[in-house]
Amino acid sequence: MGRFVFGNLPALDALVEKASAGIGGDIAALRIPRLAGVVLGGGYGRGEGGARKNADGEFILSNDLDFFAVTEKGEGGDATVPIADALRPVSEKWTAKLGIDVDFAVKTPWRLKHDEERIMVQELLRGHFDVAGDKGEKMFAGIAKRDAAALPWMEAARLLMNRGMGLLLARARHGEQGNGKREKDFVARNINKCILGAGDARLVARNAYAWRAEDRAETLGDSLYRAAIEWKFRPSEEPVCDLETARGCWLDAFEEVTGAADRAGRSRTLRNAARWLVRRRTVGKLRTFALDPVVRVLDEIAAKVRGRGVPDAALMRDWEIFN
């Protein structure tokens, strides 16, 4: 198992380590106020980064490099904006150098603690690489590790919301500009994410999620899900399945996950209603009033998926706000 890239590809592991050091040096030179530290997370941070073959048959990096920048303690949400702006030139420089997206997500310690039960945060605790400033061990000291099998039901809903939107966007992009390479790549990646998200959501709803992708595949026992994991590690130009198959997979998962909603606490509360009213300035549909905003957006996405539609501006805005 490689340090960053799944499998035995030491040259790519060395490339990620060298790039991370260069990125860390660029960040240090900026002396960004109120920035505590930066770590590499995502698939490469967990040792599950992907690699694909180029035209010469050589393996190259295939996933985004996802970095997490954490503010100093006591900083409010407003502190994330100037830090994100300061990191943008670093992102652009290394995206151009590496040929893959280099992204920075800026988080406050409060946000990380508030999202402690989120898959994203728990995976970050278990797999990251220190890049600049404080070490992750220090930055994440106040966040408790959670059992993968005890993740809240809302994480299943969130997975379906995001992967359902990806499926809708893939449908909207399918066939654009003569179905060129960029459109094909976009569609193929979102089909794969849809299959993975649907399977992961099922496992969360069954209290059977696991932190390693291979362990999830073994637990779920689904051949399409396993094929999607293999595609994630070694992507090709051809998608793991077509859009209609992905649509059916997502809908099946939606039916199973929402069937577990009452057990998982899908209740109507005034707090949920207030969250929607404050951020959307509207009551919205009465049938979903006072449900968690993620569930409300998920229901709208499900209607589009069932109807083989594409996202409209209102749905896109709701998703962007509550994603």
C-alpha positions as CSV (number, residue, x, y, z in Angstrom):
1,M,0.0,0.0,0.0
2,G,1.4,3.4,-1.0
3,R,1.6,6.4,1.3
4,F,-0.6,8.6,-1.0
5,V,-1.6,6.6,-4.1
6,F,-3.4,3.3,-3.9
7,G,-1.2,0.4,-4.8
8,N,2.5,0.2,-5.4
9,L,3.4,3.4,-7.3
10,P,6.4,4.9,-5.5
11,A,7.2,7.4,-8.2
12,L,3.7,9.0,-7.7
13,D,4.0,8.9,-4.0
14,A,7.3,10.8,-4.3
15,L,5.6,13.3,-6.6
16,V,2.8,14.0,-4.1
17,E,5.3,14.4,-1.3
18,K,7.5,16.7,-3.3
19,A,4.5,18.8,-4.5
20,S,3.2,19.0,-0.9
21,A,6.6,20.3,0.3
22,G,6.6,22.9,-2.5
23,I,3.1,24.0,-1.7
24,G,4.0,24.2,2.0
25,G,6.9,26.4,1.2
26,D,4.8,28.7,-0.9
27,I,2.3,29.0,1.9
28,A,5.0,29.7,4.5
29,A,6.4,32.4,2.3
30,L,3.0,34.2,2.3
31,R,2.9,34.5,6.1
32,I,-0.9,34.5,6.0
33,P,-2.4,36.0,9.2
34,R,-4.6,33.8,11.4
35,L,-3.7,30.6,9.5
36,A,-2.8,27.8,11.9
37,G,-1.8,25.1,9.5
38,V,-2.5,23.2,6.3
39,V,-2.8,19.4,5.7
40,L,-3.3,17.3,2.7
41,G,-6.6,15.3,3.1
42,G,-8.9,13.6,0.6
43,G,-8.0,10.3,-1.1
44,Y,-4.3,11.0,-1.3
45,G,-4.2,11.9,2.4
46,R,-5.7,8.5,3.2
47,G,-3.5,6.5,0.8
48,E,-6.4,6.0,-1.5
49,G,-5.5,8.4,-4.3
50,G,-6.1,7.3,-7.9
51,A,-3.8,7.0,-10.8
52,R,-4.5,6.7,-14.5
53,K,-2.4,5.9,-17.5
54,N,-1.5,8.7,-20.0
55,A,-1.1,8.3,-23.8
56,D,2.4,6.9,-23.2
57,G,1.2,4.2,-20.8
58,E,2.7,5.9,-17.8
59,F,0.8,6.3,-14.5
60,I,-0.1,9.9,-13.6
61,L,-2.2,11.4,-10.8
62,S,-5.9,11.3,-11.5
63,N,-7.7,12.9,-8.5
64,D,-7.8,16.4,-7.1
65,L,-5.3,17.3,-4.3
66,D,-7.5,18.4,-1.5
67,F,-5.8,20.5,1.1
68,F,-7.5,21.7,4.4
69,A,-6.4,25.0,5.9
70,V,-7.4,25.6,9.5
71,T,-7.6,29.0,11.1
72,E,-6.3,29.8,14.5
73,K,-8.6,29.1,17.5
74,G,-11.2,31.7,18.3
75,E,-11.4,33.0,14.7
76,G,-15.0,33.4,13.4
77,G,-16.3,32.3,10.0
78,D,-15.2,35.6,8.5
79,A,-11.6,34.6,8.9
80,T,-11.9,31.9,6.2
81,V,-12.5,34.4,3.3
82,P,-9.1,36.3,3.4
83,I,-7.2,33.0,3.9
84,A,-9.0,31.5,0.9
85,D,-8.2,34.5,-1.2
86,A,-4.5,34.4,-0.1
87,L,-4.3,30.7,-1.0
88,R,-5.8,31.1,-4.5
89,P,-2.5,31.9,-6.3
90,V,-0.9,28.8,-4.7
91,S,-3.9,26.7,-6.0
92,E,-3.6,28.2,-9.5
93,K,0.2,27.7,-9.7
94,W,0.2,24.1,-8.6
95,T,-2.9,23.2,-10.6
96,A,-1.0,24.3,-13.7
97,K,2.2,22.5,-12.7
98,L,0.5,19.1,-11.8
99,G,-2.3,19.0,-14.3
100,I,-4.9,18.2,-11.7
101,D,-7.0,20.5,-9.5
102,V,-5.3,21.7,-6.3
103,D,-8.0,22.8,-3.9
104,F,-8.0,24.4,-0.5
105,A,-10.9,24.2,1.9
106,V,-10.6,26.7,4.8
107,K,-12.1,25.6,8.1
108,T,-12.3,27.1,11.6
109,P,-11.7,24.9,14.6
110,W,-15.4,25.5,15.6
111,R,-16.6,24.3,12.2
112,L,-14.5,21.1,12.5
113,K,-15.8,20.4,16.0
114,H,-19.4,21.2,14.9
115,D,-19.0,18.7,12.0
116,E,-17.3,16.1,14.1
117,E,-19.7,13.3,13.1
118,R,-19.3,14.1,9.4
119,I,-17.5,11.5,7.2
120,M,-15.3,14.2,5.8
121,V,-14.0,15.2,9.2
122,Q,-13.6,11.6,10.5
123,E,-11.6,10.6,7.4
124,L,-9.4,13.7,7.8
125,L,-8.6,12.6,11.3
126,R,-7.5,9.2,10.1
127,G,-5.6,10.2,7.0
128,H,-3.8,13.5,6.5
129,F,-0.3,14.7,5.7
130,D,1.1,17.8,7.4
131,V,2.0,20.5,4.9
132,A,2.4,23.9,6.6
133,G,2.1,25.5,10.0
134,D,0.8,23.4,13.0
135,K,0.7,19.7,12.6
136,G,-2.7,18.0,12.2
137,E,-2.2,16.3,15.5
138,K,-2.4,19.7,17.2
139,M,-5.1,21.2,15.0
140,F,-7.5,18.3,15.4
141,A,-6.7,17.6,19.1
142,G,-10.2,18.6,20.3
143,I,-12.1,16.3,17.8
144,A,-13.0,12.8,18.8
145,K,-12.7,9.8,16.5
146,R,-16.1,8.1,15.9
147,D,-16.9,4.5,15.1
148,A,-17.6,4.2,11.4
149,A,-20.6,1.9,12.1
150,A,-22.2,4.6,14.3
151,L,-22.3,7.5,11.8
152,P,-25.6,9.4,12.0
153,W,-28.3,8.7,9.4
154,M,-28.0,12.3,8.1
155,E,-24.6,11.4,6.6
156,A,-26.4,8.9,4.3
157,A,-28.8,11.7,3.3
158,R,-26.0,14.0,2.6
159,L,-24.1,11.5,0.5
160,L,-27.3,10.9,-1.6
161,M,-27.9,14.7,-1.9
162,N,-24.4,15.4,-3.2
163,R,-24.2,12.3,-5.5
164,G,-27.7,12.8,-6.8
165,M,-26.8,16.4,-7.8
166,G,-23.7,15.1,-9.5
167,L,-25.9,12.7,-11.4
168,L,-28.2,15.5,-12.5
169,L,-25.2,17.6,-13.6
170,A,-23.8,14.7,-15.5
171,R,-27.1,14.3,-17.4
172,A,-27.1,18.1,-18.2
173,R,-23.5,17.8,-19.5
174,H,-24.1,14.6,-21.4
175,G,-23.8,15.3,-25.1
176,E,-22.6,18.9,-24.8
177,Q,-20.2,20.2,-27.4
178,G,-20.4,17.1,-29.4
179,N,-19.7,15.0,-26.3
180,G,-16.0,16.1,-26.2
181,K,-13.4,14.8,-23.9
182,R,-14.0,17.2,-21.0
183,E,-17.7,16.4,-21.0
184,K,-17.1,12.6,-21.2
185,D,-14.6,12.8,-18.3
186,F,-17.1,14.9,-16.3
187,V,-19.9,12.4,-16.9
188,A,-17.8,9.3,-16.2
189,R,-16.5,10.7,-12.9
190,N,-19.9,11.7,-11.7
191,I,-21.4,8.3,-12.7
192,N,-18.7,6.7,-10.6
193,K,-19.2,9.0,-7.7
194,C,-22.9,8.3,-7.9
195,I,-22.4,4.5,-7.6
196,L,-19.9,5.0,-4.7
197,G,-22.2,7.4,-2.9
198,A,-25.2,5.2,-3.2
199,G,-23.4,2.2,-1.8
200,D,-21.8,4.3,1.0
201,A,-25.2,5.7,1.9
202,R,-26.7,2.2,2.2
203,L,-23.9,1.2,4.5
204,V,-24.3,4.3,6.7
205,A,-28.1,3.6,7.0
206,R,-27.3,0.0,7.9
207,N,-24.8,1.0,10.5
208,A,-22.2,-0.9,8.6
209,Y,-19.9,1.8,7.1
210,A,-16.1,1.2,7.2
211,W,-13.2,3.7,6.8
212,R,-11.4,1.7,4.1
213,A,-12.9,1.5,0.6
214,E,-12.0,-2.2,0.2
215,D,-13.6,-3.1,3.5
216,R,-16.8,-1.3,2.4
217,A,-16.8,-3.2,-0.9
218,E,-16.5,-6.5,1.0
219,T,-19.3,-5.6,3.4
220,L,-21.7,-4.4,0.8
221,G,-21.1,-7.3,-1.6
222,D,-22.3,-5.4,-4.7
223,S,-20.4,-6.1,-7.9
224,L,-21.1,-2.6,-9.4
225,Y,-20.0,-0.9,-6.2
226,R,-16.7,-2.9,-6.3
227,A,-16.2,-2.0,-9.9
228,A,-16.7,1.7,-9.1
229,I,-14.0,1.4,-6.4
230,E,-11.6,-0.1,-8.8
231,W,-12.4,2.6,-11.3
232,K,-11.8,5.2,-8.6
233,F,-8.3,3.9,-8.0
234,R,-7.5,3.3,-11.7
235,P,-9.9,5.4,-13.8
236,S,-10.4,5.0,-17.5
237,E,-12.1,7.0,-20.2
238,E,-15.1,4.7,-20.2
239,P,-17.5,5.0,-17.3
240,V,-18.2,2.1,-15.0
241,C,-21.8,2.1,-16.3
242,D,-24.3,4.2,-18.2
243,L,-26.4,7.1,-16.8
244,E,-29.6,5.0,-16.7
245,T,-27.9,2.3,-14.6
246,A,-26.5,4.9,-12.2
247,R,-29.9,6.5,-12.0
248,G,-31.5,3.1,-11.0
249,C,-28.7,2.5,-8.4
250,W,-29.2,5.9,-6.8
251,L,-33.0,5.6,-6.7
252,D,-32.7,2.1,-5.1
253,A,-30.4,3.6,-2.4
254,F,-32.7,6.5,-1.9
255,E,-35.7,4.2,-1.2
256,E,-33.6,2.2,1.3
257,V,-32.1,5.1,3.1
258,T,-35.3,7.2,3.4
259,G,-37.1,4.1,4.6
260,A,-34.8,4.2,7.6
261,A,-35.5,7.9,8.2
262,D,-37.9,7.5,11.1
263,R,-35.5,5.2,13.0
264,A,-32.7,7.7,12.3
265,G,-34.5,10.7,13.6
266,R,-35.9,12.4,10.5
267,S,-38.1,14.6,12.6
268,R,-39.6,18.0,12.1
269,T,-38.3,20.7,14.4
270,L,-38.5,24.4,14.8
271,R,-34.7,24.6,14.5
272,N,-34.8,23.0,11.1
273,A,-37.5,25.5,10.0
274,A,-35.4,28.4,11.3
275,R,-32.3,27.2,9.4
276,W,-34.2,27.2,6.2
277,L,-36.0,30.5,6.8
278,V,-32.8,32.3,7.8
279,R,-30.7,31.1,4.8
280,R,-33.4,30.9,2.1
281,R,-35.8,33.7,3.2
282,T,-38.8,31.6,2.3
283,V,-40.9,28.8,3.8
284,G,-40.7,26.6,0.8
285,K,-42.8,23.5,0.2
286,L,-45.2,22.8,3.2
287,R,-44.9,19.0,2.8
288,T,-41.2,19.2,3.8
289,F,-41.5,22.2,6.2
290,A,-39.4,21.9,9.3
291,L,-37.4,18.9,8.0
292,D,-33.6,19.1,8.0
293,P,-32.6,21.3,5.0
294,V,-30.4,18.5,3.7
295,V,-33.5,16.2,3.6
296,R,-35.5,19.0,1.9
297,V,-32.9,19.4,-0.9
298,L,-32.6,15.6,-1.2
299,D,-36.3,15.3,-1.8
300,E,-36.1,17.9,-4.6
301,I,-33.2,16.1,-6.2
302,A,-35.0,12.8,-6.0
303,A,-37.9,14.3,-7.9
304,K,-35.6,15.4,-10.6
305,V,-33.8,12.0,-10.8
306,R,-37.1,10.2,-11.0
307,G,-38.3,12.5,-13.8
308,R,-35.0,12.3,-15.7
309,G,-34.6,16.0,-15.3
310,V,-31.7,18.4,-14.9
311,P,-31.2,20.9,-12.0
312,D,-32.8,24.3,-12.3
313,A,-31.4,27.5,-10.8
314,A,-33.5,27.3,-7.6
315,L,-32.4,23.7,-6.8
316,M,-28.7,24.6,-7.6
317,R,-28.9,27.5,-5.1
318,D,-30.5,25.3,-2.4
319,W,-27.8,22.6,-2.9
320,E,-25.0,25.1,-2.8
321,I,-26.3,26.7,0.4
322,F,-26.9,23.4,2.3
323,N,-24.1,21.3,0.8
